[in-house]
Amino acid sequence: MGQAAVRDRGNPPRRLVAGVGDAAREAAPGAGRSPVARDPVTLIVTVRNEEASIDALLDSLLAGSRAPDEIVVAEGGSADATPARLRARAAADPRVRWLSAPGNRSVGRNAAARAARSALIACTDAGVQVEPEWLERITAPFADPGVDVVAGFYRPVGTTWFERAAGVISAPRLSEVNLGRFLPSTRSIAFRRSAWEKVGGFDERWDHNEDTPFALALKKAGFRFAFAPDAVVRWHPRGDLRSFWRQHRRFGYGDGESRVQGWFYATIAAKYALALALFIAGFWFRPAWSALLAGTLLFALSQARRGRGRVGAGVALLAVPALKVAYDAAYLWGYARGTLGTGAGKR
């Protein structure tokens, strides 16, 4: 799994011990607050060309209501000053370690997980904004020894109308989450190291959307999931149509090359196939066009409702439905190319 190329650039090994004290206290019924030992947790993250954001991410993680016992950063071969910034941070704080792990994100995540010294591992992505209570909340469900994986939540943060509309399409509201089908993103996930080991880690064959096969492998292996909706990270959606299309095409390509979520793509394809069939049938049977118009209006209104309270009325009515069509088309195109193995999703 690419171990020969991985080099640890952090501090000398040290044994992690569960903390006891004010930061590790929890309520005990009828006894006020009493010290309780917590299992140590390692935060892993992969980075590449993140010199502008890596300090802010590390600062936010270390300043949280629960700081990681250690942070392991897998550096993926940056062309900027990211390694220099990581070298300086590791020298200044023994909790921060970094290692060189050139390759895709699966290679980096596995390298960081192997280097972790804790039985609990939390994972996020470079470029996100981690809320102060995120790590505390995403690790809280592990108080139940039967929980193996915790799915946190994530919210888009947009500054332009396009980013806000893209966020509506790219991320569900909490009320839209179907717990039976919801899969955690590596933006906001925690898992036991034993679970990661059991499924063989992240599959390093896949360059795109690697968190989906990983989550599905954990589910297939029978590991127990918990959902922590208040463990939130914030991220910035793409700011223009070209980058929006390319991002979701890559996600679709990743699902196609790993042959996962076929039901999801079949459902999307069936919807547009029905619309095309109604359009063609309308040339001979005019009520088919009426049915197509009614279906199109229902689709547009349902997407506009998703944007209510998140974007302006005009953007919700016009941009959100249009972006949903682009989103579906990008996923379908990427999935088809990934399934065929053409490599188009890598561009």
C-alpha positions as CSV (number, residue, x, y, z in Angstrom):
1,M,0.0,0.0,0.0
2,G,2.8,2.4,-0.9
3,Q,4.5,2.2,2.5
4,A,8.0,2.4,1.0
5,A,7.4,5.9,-0.2
6,V,6.2,7.2,3.1
7,R,8.6,9.0,5.4
8,D,7.7,10.3,8.9
9,R,8.9,13.9,9.3
10,G,7.5,14.5,12.8
11,N,8.8,14.2,16.3
12,P,10.2,11.0,18.0
13,P,7.5,8.5,19.0
14,R,5.8,8.9,22.3
15,R,3.1,6.9,24.0
16,L,-0.3,8.4,24.2
17,V,-2.2,8.2,27.5
18,A,-5.8,8.9,28.0
19,G,-6.2,12.3,29.7
20,V,-7.8,13.0,33.0
21,G,-8.7,16.4,34.3
22,D,-11.0,19.4,33.5
23,A,-10.9,18.7,29.7
24,A,-11.9,15.1,30.3
25,R,-14.7,15.5,32.9
26,E,-18.2,14.4,32.3
27,A,-21.4,14.5,34.3
28,A,-22.1,11.7,36.7
29,P,-25.7,11.3,37.9
30,G,-26.1,12.7,41.4
31,A,-22.4,13.4,41.8
32,G,-21.8,16.7,40.0
33,R,-18.8,16.4,37.7
34,S,-16.1,13.8,38.1
35,P,-12.9,13.1,36.2
36,V,-13.2,10.4,33.6
37,A,-10.4,9.0,31.4
38,R,-10.9,9.5,27.7
39,D,-9.4,7.4,25.0
40,P,-6.7,9.3,23.0
41,V,-7.6,10.4,19.5
42,T,-5.4,11.1,16.5
43,L,-6.5,13.5,13.8
44,I,-5.4,12.7,10.3
45,V,-5.5,14.9,7.3
46,T,-4.0,14.9,3.8
47,V,-2.7,18.1,2.2
48,R,-1.2,19.2,-1.1
49,N,-0.3,22.8,-1.9
50,E,-2.1,24.1,1.2
51,E,0.5,26.7,2.3
52,A,-2.3,29.3,2.5
53,S,-4.6,27.3,4.7
54,I,-2.6,24.7,6.7
55,D,-1.8,27.0,9.6
56,A,-5.5,28.1,10.0
57,L,-6.6,24.4,10.0
58,L,-4.0,23.3,12.6
59,D,-4.8,26.3,14.8
60,S,-8.5,25.6,14.7
61,L,-8.0,22.0,15.6
62,L,-5.7,22.7,18.5
63,A,-7.9,25.4,19.9
64,G,-11.0,23.3,19.9
65,S,-13.0,22.3,23.0
66,R,-11.1,19.0,22.6
67,A,-7.7,19.1,21.0
68,P,-6.4,16.0,19.3
69,D,-3.8,14.1,21.3
70,E,-1.8,14.2,18.1
71,I,-2.2,15.4,14.5
72,V,-0.7,13.4,11.7
73,V,-0.5,15.3,8.3
74,A,0.2,13.4,5.2
75,E,1.9,15.7,2.7
76,G,1.1,14.6,-0.9
77,G,3.9,16.2,-2.8
78,S,3.3,19.9,-2.7
79,A,5.0,22.3,-5.1
80,D,4.5,25.3,-2.7
81,A,5.8,26.0,0.9
82,T,3.5,23.5,2.6
83,P,6.3,21.2,3.7
84,A,8.2,24.2,5.2
85,R,5.1,25.2,7.2
86,L,4.6,21.6,8.4
87,R,8.2,21.4,9.4
88,A,7.9,24.6,11.5
89,R,4.7,23.5,13.1
90,A,6.1,20.1,14.0
91,A,9.1,21.7,15.5
92,A,7.0,24.0,17.6
93,D,4.4,21.5,18.9
94,P,5.1,17.9,19.7
95,R,1.4,17.1,19.0
96,V,1.9,17.8,15.3
97,R,3.7,15.3,13.0
98,W,3.9,15.1,9.3
99,L,5.0,12.6,6.8
100,S,5.7,12.6,3.1
101,A,3.2,10.4,1.3
102,P,3.1,11.2,-2.5
103,G,0.2,9.7,-4.3
104,N,-3.6,10.0,-4.2
105,R,-5.6,10.8,-1.1
106,S,-6.1,7.1,-0.2
107,V,-2.3,6.7,0.0
108,G,-2.1,9.7,2.2
109,R,-4.9,8.7,4.5
110,N,-3.6,5.2,4.9
111,A,-0.1,6.5,5.6
112,A,-1.4,8.9,8.3
113,A,-3.6,6.2,9.8
114,R,-0.7,3.7,10.0
115,A,1.4,6.4,11.7
116,A,-1.4,7.2,14.3
117,R,-0.6,6.1,17.8
118,S,-4.2,6.1,19.0
119,A,-7.0,3.6,18.8
120,L,-9.4,6.3,17.7
121,I,-8.8,8.2,14.5
122,A,-10.7,11.3,13.3
123,C,-10.4,12.6,9.8
124,T,-11.0,15.9,8.0
125,D,-9.9,17.6,4.9
126,A,-7.6,20.6,4.1
127,G,-9.5,23.8,3.3
128,V,-12.4,23.2,5.6
129,Q,-13.5,25.2,8.7
130,V,-13.7,23.0,11.7
131,E,-16.2,24.2,14.4
132,P,-14.7,24.5,17.9
133,E,-16.7,21.5,19.3
134,W,-16.2,19.3,16.2
135,L,-13.7,16.8,17.6
136,E,-15.3,16.6,21.0
137,R,-18.7,15.9,19.4
138,I,-17.5,13.4,16.8
139,T,-15.7,11.3,19.3
140,A,-18.4,11.4,22.0
141,P,-20.3,8.4,20.6
142,F,-17.3,6.2,21.2
143,A,-18.3,6.2,24.9
144,D,-20.4,3.3,23.7
145,P,-17.9,0.5,23.1
146,G,-20.3,-0.9,20.4
147,V,-19.8,2.1,18.1
148,D,-17.1,1.7,15.5
149,V,-17.6,4.6,13.1
150,V,-19.0,8.1,13.6
151,A,-20.4,10.2,10.8
152,G,-20.2,13.9,11.4
153,F,-22.0,16.5,9.3
154,Y,-20.8,19.3,7.0
155,R,-22.3,22.5,5.8
156,P,-21.4,24.6,2.7
157,V,-20.3,28.2,3.2
158,G,-20.7,30.4,0.1
159,T,-19.9,34.1,-0.4
160,T,-21.3,34.4,-3.9
161,W,-24.7,33.5,-5.2
162,F,-23.2,30.7,-7.3
163,E,-21.3,29.2,-4.3
164,R,-24.5,29.3,-2.2
165,A,-26.6,27.7,-4.9
166,A,-23.9,25.1,-5.5
167,G,-24.0,24.4,-1.7
168,V,-27.7,23.7,-1.9
169,I,-27.1,21.1,-4.5
170,S,-23.9,19.6,-3.2
171,A,-24.8,19.1,0.5
172,P,-28.1,18.0,2.1
173,R,-29.8,19.8,4.9
174,L,-29.9,18.0,8.1
175,S,-33.7,17.4,7.6
176,E,-32.9,15.7,4.2
177,V,-30.5,13.1,5.7
178,N,-31.7,9.5,5.3
179,L,-29.8,7.7,8.1
180,G,-30.2,4.4,6.3
181,R,-28.3,5.6,3.3
182,F,-26.2,8.5,4.5
183,L,-22.5,7.8,4.1
184,P,-19.9,9.8,6.0
185,S,-17.5,12.1,4.1
186,T,-13.8,12.2,5.0
187,R,-14.4,15.9,5.7
188,S,-16.1,14.7,9.0
189,I,-15.6,11.1,10.1
190,A,-14.1,9.2,13.0
191,F,-13.4,5.5,13.3
192,R,-11.7,2.9,15.4
193,R,-8.3,1.9,14.1
194,S,-9.4,-1.7,14.4
195,A,-12.2,-1.1,11.9
196,W,-9.8,0.6,9.4
197,E,-7.4,-2.3,9.7
198,K,-10.2,-4.9,9.2
199,V,-11.3,-3.5,5.9
200,G,-7.8,-2.8,4.7
201,G,-8.0,0.9,4.9
202,F,-8.8,3.2,2.0
203,D,-8.5,1.4,-1.4
204,E,-5.4,3.0,-3.0
205,R,-6.5,2.0,-6.5
206,W,-9.1,4.8,-6.5
207,D,-8.0,8.4,-7.1
208,H,-11.5,10.0,-6.7
209,N,-14.3,9.8,-4.1
210,E,-12.4,7.3,-2.1
211,D,-14.5,7.8,1.0
212,T,-17.5,6.2,-0.5
213,P,-15.9,2.7,-1.1
214,F,-14.3,3.0,2.4
215,A,-17.7,3.7,4.1
216,L,-19.4,1.0,2.1
217,A,-16.7,-1.5,3.1
218,L,-17.1,-0.6,6.7
219,K,-20.9,-1.2,6.4
220,K,-20.4,-4.5,4.6
221,A,-18.1,-5.7,7.3
222,G,-20.9,-5.1,9.9
223,F,-19.3,-2.2,11.8
224,R,-21.8,-0.1,13.8
225,F,-22.2,3.5,12.7
226,A,-23.4,6.4,14.8
227,F,-24.4,9.9,13.5
228,A,-23.2,13.0,15.2
229,P,-25.2,15.8,13.5
230,D,-23.7,18.5,15.7
231,A,-20.1,17.6,14.7
232,V,-19.9,20.1,11.9
233,V,-17.2,21.2,9.5
234,R,-17.8,24.0,6.9
235,W,-16.5,24.0,3.4
236,H,-16.6,26.2,0.3
237,P,-18.4,24.9,-2.7
238,R,-17.0,25.6,-6.2
239,G,-17.4,29.1,-7.4
240,D,-18.2,28.7,-11.2
241,L,-19.9,26.2,-13.4
242,R,-16.7,24.8,-15.0
243,S,-15.2,23.8,-11.6
244,F,-18.6,22.7,-10.3
245,W,-18.9,20.4,-13.3
246,R,-15.4,19.0,-13.0
247,Q,-15.7,18.3,-9.3
248,H,-18.9,16.3,-9.6
249,R,-17.7,14.5,-12.7
250,R,-14.7,13.4,-10.7
251,F,-16.9,12.2,-7.9
252,G,-19.0,10.2,-10.5
253,Y,-15.8,8.9,-12.0
254,G,-14.7,7.6,-8.6
255,D,-17.9,5.8,-8.1
256,G,-17.7,4.3,-11.6
257,E,-14.2,3.0,-11.3
258,S,-14.9,1.5,-7.9
259,R,-18.3,0.1,-9.1
260,V,-20.3,1.4,-6.1
261,Q,-23.7,3.0,-5.8
262,G,-25.1,1.7,-9.0
263,W,-28.6,2.1,-7.7
264,F,-28.0,5.9,-7.3
265,Y,-26.9,6.3,-10.9
266,A,-29.7,4.0,-12.2
267,T,-32.3,6.2,-10.4
268,I,-30.8,9.4,-11.9
269,A,-30.6,7.9,-15.4
270,A,-34.2,6.6,-15.2
271,K,-35.5,10.0,-14.4
272,Y,-34.0,11.6,-17.5
273,A,-34.8,8.7,-19.7
274,L,-38.4,9.1,-18.7
275,A,-38.3,12.8,-19.6
276,L,-36.8,12.0,-23.0
277,A,-39.4,9.3,-23.6
278,L,-42.2,11.7,-22.8
279,F,-40.7,14.3,-25.1
280,I,-40.5,11.9,-28.0
281,A,-43.9,10.5,-27.4
282,G,-45.4,14.0,-27.5
283,F,-45.0,14.2,-31.2
284,W,-47.6,11.4,-31.5
285,F,-49.4,11.8,-28.2
286,R,-49.7,15.4,-27.1
287,P,-50.7,14.6,-23.5
288,A,-47.2,13.3,-23.0
289,W,-45.9,16.8,-23.3
290,S,-48.3,17.9,-20.7
291,A,-47.0,15.2,-18.4
292,L,-43.5,16.3,-19.2
293,L,-44.3,19.9,-18.4
294,A,-45.9,19.0,-15.1
295,G,-43.0,16.8,-14.1
296,T,-40.5,19.5,-15.0
297,L,-42.4,22.1,-12.9
298,L,-42.6,19.7,-9.9
299,F,-38.8,19.0,-10.3
300,A,-38.0,22.8,-10.4
301,L,-40.2,23.6,-7.4
302,S,-38.8,20.7,-5.3
303,Q,-35.3,22.0,-6.0
304,A,-36.3,25.6,-5.3
305,R,-37.7,24.5,-1.9
306,R,-34.3,23.1,-1.0
307,G,-32.9,26.5,-1.5
308,R,-35.4,28.3,0.6
309,G,-33.7,30.2,3.4
310,R,-30.3,29.5,2.0
311,V,-30.4,31.6,-1.2
312,G,-32.5,34.4,-2.6
313,A,-35.9,33.6,-4.2
314,G,-34.6,34.3,-7.7
315,V,-31.6,32.0,-7.3
316,A,-33.7,29.3,-5.8
317,L,-36.2,29.4,-8.6
318,L,-33.8,29.6,-11.5
319,A,-30.2,28.7,-10.6
320,V,-30.8,25.9,-8.2
321,P,-32.9,23.7,-10.5
322,A,-30.4,24.4,-13.4
323,L,-27.4,23.5,-11.3
324,K,-29.2,20.3,-10.2
325,V,-29.4,19.2,-13.9
326,A,-25.7,20.0,-14.3
327,Y,-24.9,18.1,-11.1
328,D,-26.8,15.0,-12.3
329,A,-25.3,15.2,-15.8
330,A,-21.8,15.5,-14.4
331,Y,-22.2,12.5,-12.1
332,L,-23.7,10.4,-14.9
333,W,-21.0,11.3,-17.3
334,G,-18.3,10.7,-14.8
335,Y,-19.8,7.4,-13.7
336,A,-20.1,6.2,-17.3
337,R,-16.4,7.1,-18.0
338,G,-15.2,5.6,-14.7
339,T,-17.1,2.3,-15.4
340,L,-15.5,2.2,-18.9
341,G,-12.1,3.0,-17.4
342,T,-11.4,5.7,-20.0
343,G,-9.5,8.0,-17.6
344,A,-11.6,11.0,-18.6
345,G,-12.6,11.6,-15.0
346,K,-8.9,12.4,-14.1
347,R,-8.9,15.6,-16.1
